[in-house]
Amino acid sequence: MKPAARAGVVSSFFLFASPYDIAPNGNGLHHEIDIEFLGDNTNFMQINFWRNGEPAAGENALLIPLQFDAALDFHRYGIRWSSGKIQWYVDGLLVHQVDSNNSPHIPTTNESNLMTMMNMWATHEDISVWAGEFDPALGAAQSYYKDFSYQTLKQCQF
């Protein structure tokens, strides 16, 4: 992935379930595990997770400093998710993890069937403090995605 380096633009990929993605015996609520790049500073990767439509009052969001500007070249980003743990990777290296012992807000595998989503979107002025103010006069912004893969937990490699 190579995110857009532009204030007011968020490039992301994430695991997501809406009320329409109900697992057998699941609860049908919003669950999400994120990797996001805020275009005003692509030297950081923001991670986050939601369970039951609540991000635990925003306390799950975390900026991970990178040793490079992510917008200048392709790098490998990954999420490993199990019922009791979420791990985030950059270029094969574990950069952060949470588990159910220190956070009760981790989405569980029996609540949802999470799907992968990739997108880029412009911020609204109400959230410009978070990701910068979008200026449409600057024209189009681009983020790039390549070599996406999905692997079951047993096969998962970074």
C-alpha positions in Angstrom: 0.0 0.0 0.0 1.1 3.6 -0.7 -1.3 6.2 0.9 -2.1 9.6 -0.4 0.0 12.4 1.1 -2.6 15.1 1.2 -4.1 16.9 4.2 -7.7 16.0 4.6 -7.4 12.6 2.9 -7.5 9.3 4.8 -6.2 6.2 3.1 -7.0 2.9 4.8 -7.7 -0.7 4.8 -9.6 -2.5 7.5 -11.6 -5.5 8.6 -15.2 -4.5 8.9 -18.7 -5.9 9.7 -21.9 -4.1 9.5 -25.3 -5.1 10.8 -25.8 -7.0 7.5 -22.7 -9.2 8.1 -24.0 -11.4 10.8 -22.1 -14.6 11.7 -24.1 -17.6 12.9 -25.1 -16.8 16.5 -23.5 -13.3 16.0 -24.9 -10.0 17.3 -25.0 -8.1 14.0 -23.3 -5.0 15.4 -20.5 -2.8 13.9 -17.1 -4.3 14.4 -13.9 -2.9 12.8 -10.1 -3.3 12.9 -8.3 -0.4 11.2 -5.0 0.6 9.5 -5.3 4.2 8.4 -3.0 6.9 7.1 -3.8 10.5 7.7 -2.7 12.4 4.6 -1.3 15.4 6.5 1.5 13.1 8.0 2.2 9.8 6.4 5.2 9.1 8.7 2.6 7.6 11.0 0.1 4.8 10.7 -3.0 5.0 12.8 -4.5 1.8 14.2 -7.9 1.4 15.8 -10.6 -1.2 16.6 -14.3 -1.1 17.4 -16.6 -3.7 18.9 -20.4 -3.5 19.1 -20.3 -0.1 17.4 -18.2 1.5 20.1 -14.5 2.4 19.9 -14.4 2.5 23.7 -14.7 6.3 23.7 -11.8 6.6 21.1 -9.3 5.1 23.5 -8.3 2.4 21.0 -6.9 4.7 18.4 -3.1 4.9 18.3 -0.5 6.5 16.1 2.4 4.2 15.2 5.6 6.1 14.2 7.1 4.7 11.0 10.8 4.9 10.0 9.8 6.1 6.6 7.2 8.2 4.7 4.6 5.7 3.7 3.5 7.8 0.7 6.9 7.5 -1.0 7.0 3.8 -1.6 5.0 0.6 -1.2 5.2 -1.2 2.1 3.5 -4.3 3.5 0.9 -3.8 6.2 -0.9 -6.5 8.0 -3.5 -7.4 10.6 -3.7 -10.7 12.4 -6.9 -11.2 14.3 -8.1 -14.0 16.5 -10.8 -14.0 19.2 -8.5 -12.9 21.9 -5.9 -10.8 20.1 -5.2 -8.3 17.4 -1.7 -7.8 16.0 -0.6 -5.1 13.5 2.5 -5.5 11.2 4.6 -3.3 9.0 7.0 -5.0 6.6 6.7 -8.2 8.5 7.5 -6.7 11.9 5.0 -6.7 14.7 4.4 -3.0 15.7 1.5 -3.3 18.2 -0.8 -5.8 19.7 -3.8 -5.9 22.1 -5.4 -8.9 23.7 -8.5 -9.6 25.6 -6.6 -9.5 29.0 -5.9 -5.7 28.6 -8.9 -4.7 26.4 -12.4 -6.2 26.6 -13.3 -4.3 23.4 -11.7 -6.7 20.9 -14.2 -8.0 18.3 -14.6 -11.7 18.7 -14.6 -14.2 15.8 -18.0 -15.6 16.9 -19.8 -12.2 16.7 -18.9 -11.3 13.2 -17.7 -12.3 9.8 -15.3 -9.4 9.1 -14.6 -8.5 5.5 -11.7 -6.5 4.1 -12.3 -3.0 2.9 -9.9 -0.6 1.2 -10.7 3.0 0.6 -9.6 6.6 0.5 -11.9 9.4 1.5 -11.9 13.2 2.1 -12.5 14.5 5.6 -15.4 16.7 6.5 -14.5 20.0 8.2 -15.9 18.7 11.5 -12.9 16.3 11.7 -10.2 18.4 10.1 -8.4 18.6 13.4 -7.8 14.8 13.2 -6.7 14.4 9.6 -6.3 17.9 8.2 -8.6 20.0 6.1 -9.4 18.8 2.6 -8.9 21.4 -0.2 -10.8 20.3 -3.3 -9.0 23.0 -5.4 -5.9 20.8 -5.2 -7.6 18.3 -7.5 -7.6 14.5 -7.1 -5.6 12.5 -4.6 -4.4 8.9 -5.1 -3.6 6.0 -2.9 -2.3 2.7 -4.3 -3.0 -0.9 -3.2 -1.2 -3.9 -4.6 -0.5 -7.5 -3.7 -3.4 -7.9 -1.3 -3.8 -11.3 0.2 -6.0 -13.0 2.7 -4.8 -16.0 4.7 -6.5 -18.1 7.4 -5.0 -17.7 10.8 -3.1 -21.0 10.6 -1.5 -20.0 7.3 -1.0 -16.3 8.2 2.6 -15.1 7.5 4.0 -11.6 7.3 
